Amino acid sequence: MEQTLGERLRAVRRRLGMSQEELALRSGVTQEAIEVVESGKRRYMRSDHLARLVKALGVSADELLGPTERTVR
């Protein structure tokens, strides 16, 4: 089964040893928005939030979006 955006976000954040709070501070995206996506309560995120997270994590958008979730709402 393919991972969701939230699962990939959590995996990358943890691989980098970053808490949700630290990622929020580095990216300017609220901790609540990060938690909602990571928990699966929301499957998509705003494109500007995605761009901020990508920059803060130092990864590509493709790494977070995965092979099928190319549409950002």
MOPAC internal coordinates of N, CA, C and O (Angstrom, degrees):
PM7 1SCF
backbone

  N    0.0000 0     0.00 0     0.00 0    0    0    0
  C    1.4568 1     0.00 0     0.00 0    1    0    0
  C    1.5264 1   109.60 1     0.00 0    2    1    0
  O    1.2310 1   121.27 1   -42.57 1    3    2    1
  N    1.2977 1   115.18 1   137.43 1    3    2    1
  C    1.4588 1   120.47 1  -177.97 1    5    3    2
  C    1.5266 1   111.68 1   -77.29 1    6    5    3
  O    1.2310 1   120.88 1   -35.56 1    7    6    5
  N    1.3126 1   115.92 1   144.44 1    7    6    5
  C    1.4661 1   121.18 1   179.75 1    9    7    6
  C    1.5287 1   110.63 1   -73.32 1   10    9    7
  O    1.2310 1   121.47 1   -28.85 1   11   10    9
  N    1.3212 1   114.80 1   151.15 1   11   10    9
  C    1.4609 1   121.10 1   174.93 1   13   11   10
  C    1.5294 1   109.45 1   -84.20 1   14   13   11
  O    1.2310 1   120.89 1   -10.67 1   15   14   13
  N    1.3098 1   115.91 1   169.33 1   15   14   13
  C    1.4556 1   121.61 1   174.87 1   17   15   14
  C    1.5255 1   109.95 1   -54.97 1   18   17   15
  O    1.2310 1   120.34 1   134.01 1   19   18   17
  N    1.3260 1   116.95 1   -45.99 1   19   18   17
  C    1.4621 1   120.87 1  -179.05 1   21   19   18
  C    1.5174 1   113.18 1   -62.34 1   22   21   19
  O    1.2310 1   120.49 1   139.96 1   23   22   21
  N    1.3216 1   116.67 1   -40.04 1   23   22   21
  C    1.4622 1   120.33 1   178.64 1   25   23   22
  C    1.5228 1   111.15 1   -66.77 1   26   25   23
  O    1.2310 1   120.79 1   139.90 1   27   26   25
  N    1.3296 1   116.09 1   -40.10 1   27   26   25
  C    1.4721 1   119.08 1   178.10 1   29   27   26
  C    1.5238 1   110.71 1   -68.08 1   30   29   27
  O    1.2310 1   120.14 1   139.09 1   31   30   29
  N    1.3285 1   117.34 1   -40.91 1   31   30   29
  C    1.4633 1   121.18 1   178.15 1   33   31   30
  C    1.5282 1   110.03 1   -60.07 1   34   33   31
  O    1.2310 1   120.21 1   131.96 1   35   34   33
  N    1.3176 1   117.21 1   -48.04 1   35   34   33
  C    1.4671 1   121.06 1   179.98 1   37   35   34
  C    1.5275 1   110.72 1   -61.28 1   38   37   35
  O    1.2310 1   120.29 1   137.16 1   39   38   37
  N    1.3277 1   117.05 1   -42.84 1   39   38   37
  C    1.4698 1   120.85 1  -178.35 1   41   39   38
  C    1.5281 1   111.34 1   -62.77 1   42   41   39
  O    1.2310 1   120.16 1   135.82 1   43   42   41
  N    1.3190 1   117.30 1   -44.18 1   43   42   41
  C    1.4711 1   120.93 1   179.85 1   45   43   42
  C    1.5220 1   109.67 1   -66.36 1   46   45   43
  O    1.2310 1   120.40 1   134.33 1   47   46   45
  N    1.3243 1   116.85 1   -45.67 1   47   46   45
  C    1.4711 1   121.08 1  -179.28 1   49   47   46
  C    1.5258 1   110.51 1   -59.41 1   50   49   47
  O    1.2310 1   120.51 1   134.44 1   51   50   49
  N    1.3125 1   116.63 1   -45.56 1   51   50   49
  C    1.4712 1   120.28 1  -179.81 1   53   51   50
  C    1.5205 1   111.62 1   -68.03 1   54   53   51
  O    1.2310 1   120.30 1   141.19 1   55   54   53
  N    1.3409 1   117.04 1   -38.81 1   55   54   53
  C    1.4637 1   120.69 1   178.10 1   57   55   54
  C    1.5236 1   110.88 1   -58.46 1   58   57   55
  O    1.2310 1   120.90 1   146.89 1   59   58   57
  N    1.3268 1   115.88 1   -33.11 1   59   58   57
  C    1.4657 1   121.50 1   179.46 1   61   59   58
  C    1.5374 1   112.21 1   -87.38 1   62   61   59
  O    1.2310 1   120.60 1   178.79 1   63   62   61
  N    1.3334 1   116.46 1    -1.21 1   63   62   61
  C    1.4579 1   120.57 1   178.64 1   65   63   62
  C    1.5148 1   113.57 1    70.33 1   66   65   63
  O    1.2310 1   120.77 1  -148.61 1   67   66   65
  N    1.3240 1   116.14 1    31.39 1   67   66   65
  C    1.4568 1   121.52 1  -175.39 1   69   67   66
  C    1.5319 1   110.36 1  -107.78 1   70   69   67
  O    1.2310 1   120.64 1   -42.09 1   71   70   69
  N    1.3136 1   116.39 1   137.91 1   71   70   69
  C    1.4642 1   120.59 1   174.32 1   73   71   70
  C    1.5289 1   108.98 1   -82.98 1   74   73   71
  O    1.2310 1   120.63 1   -13.96 1   75   74   73
  N    1.3200 1   116.40 1   166.04 1   75   74   73
  C    1.4649 1   119.75 1   174.59 1   77   75   74
  C    1.5267 1   110.12 1   -59.82 1   78   77   75
  O    1.2310 1   120.83 1   139.73 1   79   78   77
  N    1.3219 1   116.02 1   -40.27 1   79   78   77
  C    1.4662 1   120.89 1  -179.43 1   81   79   78
  C    1.5271 1   110.95 1   -61.96 1   82   81   79
  O    1.2310 1   120.35 1   134.84 1   83   82   81
  N    1.3226 1   116.93 1   -45.16 1   83   82   81
  C    1.4627 1   120.42 1   179.82 1   85   83   82
  C    1.5275 1   110.87 1   -64.57 1   86   85   83
  O    1.2310 1   120.53 1   137.45 1   87   86   85
  N    1.3343 1   116.59 1   -42.55 1   87   86   85
  C    1.4548 1   119.60 1   178.19 1   89   87   86
  C    1.5259 1   110.80 1   -62.74 1   90   89   87
  O    1.2310 1   120.51 1   140.69 1   91   90   89
  N    1.3103 1   116.63 1   -39.31 1   91   90   89
  C    1.4652 1   120.85 1   177.69 1   93   91   90
  C    1.5345 1   110.60 1   -60.93 1   94   93   91
  O    1.2310 1   120.73 1   135.00 1   95   94   93
  N    1.3206 1   116.21 1   -45.00 1   95   94   93
  C    1.4662 1   120.16 1   180.00 1   97   95   94
  C    1.5296 1   111.72 1   -64.69 1   98   97   95
  O    1.2310 1   120.51 1   138.73 1   99   98   97
  N    1.3232 1   116.63 1   -41.27 1   99   98   97
  C    1.4694 1   120.81 1  -178.08 1  101   99   98
  C    1.5289 1   112.75 1   -72.42 1  102  101   99
  O    1.2310 1   120.80 1   148.30 1  103  102  101
  N    1.3403 1   116.08 1   -31.70 1  103  102  101
  C    1.4633 1   119.80 1  -172.86 1  105  103  102
  C    1.5214 1   114.22 1   -98.74 1  106  105  103
  O    1.2310 1   120.23 1   155.63 1  107  106  105
  N    1.3244 1   117.17 1   -24.37 1  107  106  105
  C    1.4639 1   119.36 1  -174.30 1  109  107  106
  C    1.5209 1   112.60 1    82.52 1  110  109  107
  O    1.2310 1   120.16 1  -172.98 1  111  110  109
  N    1.3294 1   117.29 1     7.02 1  111  110  109
  C    1.4647 1   123.14 1   174.78 1  113  111  110
  C    1.5195 1   106.19 1   -96.46 1  114  113  111
  O    1.2310 1   120.06 1   -44.52 1  115  114  113
  N    1.3204 1   117.50 1   135.48 1  115  114  113
  C    1.4624 1   119.00 1  -175.74 1  117  115  114
  C    1.5295 1   111.61 1   -63.88 1  118  117  115
  O    1.2310 1   121.64 1   -29.73 1  119  118  117
  N    1.3254 1   114.47 1   150.27 1  119  118  117
  C    1.4579 1   120.03 1   176.77 1  121  119  118
  C    1.5272 1   109.74 1   -60.28 1  122  121  119
  O    1.2310 1   120.60 1   143.44 1  123  122  121
  N    1.3077 1   116.46 1   -36.56 1  123  122  121
  C    1.4686 1   120.37 1   178.73 1  125  123  122
  C    1.5234 1   111.05 1   -60.90 1  126  125  123
  O    1.2310 1   119.81 1   136.05 1  127  126  125
  N    1.3362 1   117.96 1   -43.95 1  127  126  125
  C    1.4654 1   120.94 1   179.24 1  129  127  126
  C    1.5279 1   110.98 1   -63.08 1  130  129  127
  O    1.2310 1   120.46 1   140.55 1  131  130  129
  N    1.3146 1   116.73 1   -39.45 1  131  130  129
  C    1.4689 1   121.37 1   177.97 1  133  131  130
  C    1.5170 1   109.80 1   -64.80 1  134  133  131
  O    1.2310 1   120.10 1   133.64 1  135  134  133
  N    1.3237 1   117.41 1   -46.36 1  135  134  133
  C    1.4683 1   122.19 1  -178.83 1  137  135  134
  C    1.5257 1   111.31 1   -62.00 1  138  137  135
  O    1.2310 1   120.13 1   138.00 1  139  138  137
  N    1.3240 1   117.35 1   -42.00 1  139  138  137
  C    1.4642 1   121.21 1  -177.90 1  141  139  138
  C    1.5322 1   110.80 1   -62.99 1  142  141  139
  O    1.2310 1   120.50 1   139.36 1  143  142  141
  N    1.3229 1   116.64 1   -40.64 1  143  142  141
  C    1.4652 1   120.24 1   178.68 1  145  143  142
  C    1.5282 1   110.40 1   -71.64 1  146  145  143
  O    1.2310 1   120.38 1   133.65 1  147  146  145
  N    1.3309 1   116.88 1   -46.35 1  147  146  145
  C    1.4670 1   120.16 1  -179.07 1  149  147  146
  C    1.5263 1   112.31 1   -62.03 1  150  149  147
  O    1.2310 1   120.00 1   145.70 1  151  150  149
  N    1.3142 1   117.60 1   -34.30 1  151  150  149
  C    1.4636 1   121.25 1  -178.40 1  153  151  150
  C    1.5226 1   112.64 1   -78.07 1  154  153  151
  O    1.2310 1   120.39 1   167.23 1  155  154  153
  N    1.3205 1   116.87 1   -12.77 1  155  154  153
  C    1.4595 1   120.72 1  -179.12 1  157  155  154
  C    1.5121 1   114.18 1    88.95 1  158  157  155
  O    1.2310 1   120.18 1  -176.76 1  159  158  157
  N    1.3357 1   117.27 1     3.24 1  159  158  157
  C    1.4610 1   120.33 1   178.18 1  161  159  158
  C    1.5247 1   110.87 1   -67.90 1  162  161  159
  O    1.2310 1   120.83 1   153.39 1  163  162  161
  N    1.3233 1   116.02 1   -26.61 1  163  162  161
  C    1.4678 1   122.05 1   175.16 1  165  163  162
  C    1.5208 1   106.67 1  -132.22 1  166  165  163
  O    1.2310 1   120.50 1   -48.05 1  167  166  165
  N    1.3187 1   116.64 1   131.95 1  167  166  165
  C    1.4657 1   121.07 1  -176.81 1  169  167  166
  C    1.5199 1   113.16 1   -90.15 1  170  169  167
  O    1.2310 1   120.14 1   160.57 1  171  170  169
  N    1.3203 1   117.33 1   -19.43 1  171  170  169
  C    1.4590 1   121.35 1  -176.47 1  173  171  170
  C    1.5158 1   109.52 1  -127.01 1  174  173  171
  O    1.2310 1   121.10 1   -14.17 1  175  174  173
  N    1.3349 1   115.50 1   165.83 1  175  174  173
  C    1.4541 1   119.21 1   175.23 1  177  175  174
  C    1.5193 1   109.43 1  -141.58 1  178  177  175
  O    1.2310 1   121.35 1   -17.52 1  179  178  177
  N    1.2920 1   115.01 1   162.48 1  179  178  177
  C    1.4680 1   120.46 1   179.73 1  181  179  178
  C    1.5152 1   109.78 1   -61.91 1  182  181  179
  O    1.2310 1   121.03 1   -33.55 1  183  182  181
  N    1.3159 1   115.64 1   146.45 1  183  182  181
  C    1.4701 1   120.04 1  -177.48 1  185  183  182
  C    1.5245 1   111.92 1   -63.32 1  186  185  183
  O    1.2310 1   119.86 1   145.37 1  187  186  185
  N    1.3401 1   117.88 1   -34.63 1  187  186  185
  C    1.4647 1   118.94 1   178.84 1  189  187  186
  C    1.5258 1   110.71 1   -69.17 1  190  189  187
  O    1.2310 1   119.72 1   145.57 1  191  190  189
  N    1.3259 1   118.15 1   -34.43 1  191  190  189
  C    1.4623 1   120.71 1   175.78 1  193  191  190
  C    1.5236 1   110.25 1   -67.21 1  194  193  191
  O    1.2310 1   120.71 1   136.93 1  195  194  193
  N    1.3197 1   116.25 1   -43.07 1  195  194  193
  C    1.4603 1   120.00 1   178.17 1  197  195  194
  C    1.5246 1   110.39 1   -58.99 1  198  197  195
  O    1.2310 1   120.12 1   135.26 1  199  198  197
  N    1.3197 1   117.38 1   -44.74 1  199  198  197
  C    1.4644 1   121.20 1  -179.82 1  201  199  198
  C    1.5291 1   111.20 1   -61.44 1  202  201  199
  O    1.2310 1   120.19 1   139.39 1  203  202  201
  N    1.3167 1   117.25 1   -40.61 1  203  202  201
  C    1.4685 1   120.75 1   179.00 1  205  203  202
  C    1.5246 1   111.68 1   -66.51 1  206  205  203
  O    1.2310 1   120.44 1   139.39 1  207  206  205
  N    1.3362 1   116.76 1   -40.61 1  207  206  205
  C    1.4589 1   120.60 1   179.51 1  209  207  206
  C    1.5211 1   111.21 1   -66.87 1  210  209  207
  O    1.2310 1   120.58 1   137.49 1  211  210  209
  N    1.3278 1   116.50 1   -42.51 1  211  210  209
  C    1.4610 1   121.60 1   178.11 1  213  211  210
  C    1.5240 1   110.13 1   -57.13 1  214  213  211
  O    1.2310 1   120.97 1   133.70 1  215  214  213
  N    1.3174 1   115.75 1   -46.30 1  215  214  213
  C    1.4661 1   120.42 1  -179.53 1  217  215  214
  C    1.5307 1   111.13 1   -65.04 1  218  217  215
  O    1.2310 1   120.08 1   135.33 1  219  218  217
  N    1.3183 1   117.46 1   -44.67 1  219  218  217
  C    1.4654 1   121.15 1  -178.30 1  221  219  218
  C    1.5290 1   112.05 1   -66.76 1  222  221  219
  O    1.2310 1   120.68 1   147.18 1  223  222  221
  N    1.3339 1   116.31 1   -32.82 1  223  222  221
  C    1.4617 1   120.65 1  -178.64 1  225  223  222
  C    1.5273 1   112.71 1   -88.28 1  226  225  223
  O    1.2310 1   120.54 1   162.75 1  227  226  225
  N    1.3278 1   116.57 1   -17.25 1  227  226  225
  C    1.4614 1   120.39 1  -179.40 1  229  227  226
  C    1.5223 1   112.99 1    70.63 1  230  229  227
  O    1.2310 1   120.80 1  -144.65 1  231  230  229
  N    1.3341 1   116.07 1    35.35 1  231  230  229
  C    1.4621 1   121.23 1   179.01 1  233  231  230
  C    1.5268 1   109.18 1  -124.41 1  234  233  231
  O    1.2310 1   120.69 1    -7.67 1  235  234  233
  N    1.3239 1   116.28 1   172.33 1  235  234  233
  C    1.4588 1   120.39 1   176.82 1  237  235  234
  C    1.5273 1   109.75 1   -86.14 1  238  237  235
  O    1.2310 1   121.00 1   -22.65 1  239  238  237
  N    1.3179 1   115.69 1   157.35 1  239  238  237
  C    1.4615 1   120.20 1   174.94 1  241  239  238
  C    1.5220 1   109.88 1   -60.88 1  242  241  239
  O    1.2310 1   120.22 1   143.79 1  243  242  241
  N    1.3321 1   117.18 1   -36.21 1  243  242  241
  C    1.4661 1   120.99 1   178.58 1  245  243  242
  C    1.5235 1   111.53 1   -59.18 1  246  245  243
  O    1.2310 1   120.23 1   143.18 1  247  246  245
  N    1.3269 1   117.16 1   -36.82 1  247  246  245
  C    1.4648 1   119.88 1   179.91 1  249  247  246
  C    1.5242 1   110.90 1   -63.74 1  250  249  247
  O    1.2310 1   120.23 1   142.74 1  251  250  249
  N    1.3224 1   117.16 1   -37.26 1  251  250  249
  C    1.4639 1   119.42 1   178.83 1  253  251  250
  C    1.5201 1   112.52 1   -81.82 1  254  253  251
  O    1.2310 1   120.32 1   142.45 1  255  254  253
  N    1.3223 1   117.00 1   -37.55 1  255  254  253
  C    1.4631 1   119.68 1  -176.65 1  257  255  254
  C    1.5164 1   113.14 1   -77.85 1  258  257  255
  O    1.2310 1   120.38 1   151.22 1  259  258  257
  N    1.3211 1   116.87 1   -28.78 1  259  258  257
  C    1.4577 1   119.51 1  -179.47 1  261  259  258
  C    1.5194 1   111.39 1    78.30 1  262  261  259
  O    1.2310 1   120.92 1     1.86 1  263  262  261
  N    1.3239 1   115.84 1  -178.14 1  263  262  261
  C    1.4645 1   120.34 1  -172.79 1  265  263  262
  C    1.5145 1   116.17 1   -72.28 1  266  265  263
  O    1.2310 1   118.90 1   160.79 1  267  266  265
  N    1.3479 1   119.70 1   -19.21 1  267  266  265
  C    1.4662 1   119.24 1  -175.66 1  269  267  266
  C    1.5172 1   114.52 1  -119.77 1  270  269  267
  O    1.2310 1   119.22 1   161.16 1  271  270  269
  N    1.3114 1   119.08 1   -18.84 1  271  270  269
  C    1.4719 1   120.93 1  -175.40 1  273  271  270
  C    1.5251 1   110.10 1   -92.14 1  274  273  271
  O    1.2310 1   120.48 1  -111.62 1  275  274  273
  N    1.3062 1   116.68 1    68.38 1  275  274  273
  C    1.4645 1   121.35 1  -178.14 1  277  275  274
  C    1.5194 1   113.65 1   -87.63 1  278  277  275
  O    1.2310 1   119.58 1   164.29 1  279  278  277
  N    1.3094 1   118.41 1   -15.71 1  279  278  277
  C    1.4576 1   121.78 1  -179.30 1  281  279  278
  C    1.5045 1   109.55 1   -91.59 1  282  281  279
  O    1.2310 1   120.60 1   -57.34 1  283  282  281
  N    1.3255 1   116.45 1   122.66 1  283  282  281
  C    1.4647 1   121.69 1   178.11 1  285  283  282
  C    1.5176 1   107.72 1  -107.54 1  286  285  283
  O    1.2310 1   120.88 1   -49.92 1  287  286  285
  N    1.2982 1   115.91 1   130.08 1  287  286  285
  C    1.4777 1   119.05 1  -178.31 1  289  287  286
  C    1.5010 1   110.80 1   -99.24 1  290  289  287
  O    1.2310 1   120.10 1   180.00 1  291  290  289

